[in-house]
Every structure is written in structure tokens, then in C-alpha cells.
Amino acid sequence: MTLSEPGEGQPPLPEEGLLQGFEEEPLILAVLKDIPKEAERLAKLVKSLQQSKDLIRERLKDSLRLKQVADESLTPPYLALDTGFTSPPLELIGGKLLVVIRSHVLHGTSSNALEPAASVGVVKLVEEESIGKPFSKVIERRFVRDALKLKKEGKLNIKLVIIDGELFPRIPPGLERRQGPAAKLYGEILELTNEILRLADKTETALVGVVKRSYGRDIPIVIDYPEIPVNDKALATYVLNPGEWVDLETYSDLAYYLSKFIKKHRDELPARAVRNLENRLAWITAVMRKSDYLTSSIRVAVYKARLPTYFMAATKIEAWPSNELSMEDIVAFLSSITGVNGVPHPIDLVDSMCRVRKEVLHLTQQQLQTELTRLLGDPALAMSLAGLTNPEKMYKVGFR
């Protein structure tokens, strides 16, 4: 079985009619004309939820998935981290320049082996634009692996690692048949994930991935409710009350429920929906197999913090609990530190630390020009090679 696309990035609305019946108009008129239509489409989906909210909550309760966030939480020492990268890479005449920044913060502990907070970077000329995401994930997971090794050696005291993004690897279709740098990087992501999970198990360290952009639809699968038309984040945002969470169990359980759901509803669902579900099942199964089923124990949950957030958004997470931090402990702690943006505060912090800013891009481009001048002995040629392919975008690198 080949590794398949998870389907997480699919939009919450159907796209079959996207290329039919549209008409270009002046922008203001287009907004005034098209937004009411799109609002009507979204409203139709939400109205079905309004009618089904009580039934959905009842099914969640009956399956023992709807839970209350604990009033009190543990406060474990933790490491939080995020990576940011240029997407797309900076397009220069001499090549595509990729900048990756990795940031972390330590809280509740200190160590001579690791700074309390830091941002570091990597700069590479690349050929493939798609290499940024897997390369940043490799950098992220190498750092987590190294931090867990420090803990194993007694040089770092943390009980929780919080990552901005998923724990369960998102792998593109047909990885096993692909060649090239991107395929190798995705393969390394799988290997690093396996190593991280083994180290986390040995060192009694819990892991959490905060999935901010989530379009998966696991809740309808586990409660066997195919009529639910929206993704988990939208559904939980509407159905959950502050201080509640939904336990979606492990990826192994999700694979079981997916298989059962597909067999039961294959004939009544649109062909595209069935295909997406089958791709998701194939992806989960293949990643679990590649990890010797270590990843099968990664748990999934959606919670709504007690404190108000912008848009009252729910938060989806993936977690690897430890003997010291159960899933209930993890959800209670994350809920207690979730800020107005709807994600745990340390994730907000490291996200702001690893943004690739204009001044960084400007410095990178200017330094490349300086080095090329030194190596080539031709300032004009160096300026051309380090110049942007599209000069109209010079503002993106800080030129005025």
C-alpha cells in the first residue's frame, strides 16, 4: 500500500461547480454579488447543524466521547517549538532561496544544555518549491529528538513537548514511488517520528501537536453520522460549550471506524466522498505500518477552552500521553493556557518568533550578493544573480 494524501486540506464546501456559471466583474461588484451566494451556501450547511446539534451531542455522550475539561490542571515543565519558512522560496535570478527559522521556548525549567528561548535559521538554494515544508519538518523533529536525548542523559527536565502542527506525519501520495530531495525528506520525517516516539516512551515525556488548520472530518466517522457536512473544527466550535472536549481516541481506532464507515455508507455517499475516505484510510494505515505501528497510539481530540477566544473557535490536537500526563491532563493543561487566538499561548509565542520577516529576507539577499561579488569578482554579475526574478516584488524583501 502506498502512502496517500490525508485529505486534511480539503475545503469545507464542495467544489464541483467551481468552474461553472461564474462571471468576472469589477472587484467591488464581484464582492457585492458573489458573497451573498457564498454565504447562502455556507448557511445551508450550518442550518442542518442547527437542527442536529442536540442529536450530535447525544451521540457524543452515548459513546462517552463528550467530556468536561478538568477544573484543575497540572503545570508540567515544557518545551514549545515552531518552524517558519519562505513559501514560496525567494525567487532570485540565480535560483530559489529558502529560509527556514526554528524557534523554541522552555517553561518551568532551565538547562545548561538548552537556551530558555532561541530562534535559529537555515538558508539554502533549492530547485523544488515544495521542499520548504518537509525540510522545516525535518528541522523540527531533529530538534525534538535532540531535546529528548538531552532528557535521557539527565541534562534537561521537561515533561511535555508542544509542537505547532501535527504529530502524525502528513505524507503526499505515492511517496514510495518518488525520487528526489522532497521524497527523501518525507522519508526522514517518518524515521524521525519513530525515533521521537521511542524516546518519548523511554523518557516518560508527553508530546502534543496543535493542529491549527484542520479540515478533517473524524467526528462524523466515529459517531456514524454521515449527514454532518462540516469539518471537525467548525463542528466542535458550534457544538461544544466552553470547557468541553471530544475524545476521538487513537489513529488505530480512527482507521477501524473509517473502514467500518466506508463499508456501511459506500452506496449512499457521493463517489468523491468515498474516494476521499478511502485515501484517508490508506494514508493512516500506511503511516502506521511504516512506523511499526508506533504512530497508531497517537491520540486525537478537540477541545473548547473555558476562557473566551476570538470566534469561540475549538482547538484540535494530536497527543502522545505519558504515564505522568494522561490525555485528560494534557487537555486540561492546554485549555488552561489557551489564549484569545484559540491556541495555547506558547504556540502563539513561538509562531511569532519564527516568522520570516522582510528584514531577514533583505539581509539574506544582500549577503548573497556580497559573497557572489567576492567569489566572482564581478559586482554587476553578482547583483544580477542575486536580483529578484520579478522586481515588482522588491517590497517583499524590504526594498523601498
Sequence and secondary structure as in RCSB ss.txt:
>XXXX:A:sequence
MTLSEPGEGQPPLPEEGLLQGFEEEPLILAVLKDIPKEAERLAKLVKSLQQSKDLIRERLKDSLRLKQVADESLT
PPYLALDTGFTSPPLELIGGKLLVVIRSHVLHGTSSNALEPAASVGVVKLVEEESIGKPFSKVIERRFVRDALKL
KKEGKLNIKLVIIDGELFPRIPPGLERRQGPAAKLYGEILELTNEILRLADKTETALVGVVKRSYGRDIPIVIDY
PEIPVNDKALATYVLNPGEWVDLETYSDLAYYLSKFIKKHRDELPARAVRNLENRLAWITAVMRKSDYLTSSIRV
AVYKARLPTYFMAATKIEAWPSNELSMEDIVAFLSSITGVNGVPHPIDLVDSMCRVRKEVLHLTQQQLQTELTRL
LGDPALAMSLAGLTNPEKMYKVGFR
>XXXX:A:secstr
       TT  SS  TTTTSS     HHHHHHHHHHHHHHHHHHHHHHHHHHHHHHHHHHHHTT EEE  SS   
  EEEEEEEE SS EEETTEEEEEEEEEEEEES  BTTB SEEEEEEEEEES GGGHHHHHHHHHHHHHHHHHHH
HHTTS   SEEEEES SS    TTGGG  SHHHHHHHHHHHHHHHHHHHHHHHT EEEEEESS     HHHHTT 
TT  S HHHHHHHH  TTEEEEEEEHHHHHHHHHHHHHHHTTTS HHHHHHHHHHHHHHHHHHHHTTTSGGG EE
EEEE SS  GGG  EEEEEE  SSS HHHHHHHHHHTB TTSSBHHHHHHHHHT   HHHHHHHHHHHHHHHHHH
HS HHHHHHHTSBSSGGGGGGGT  
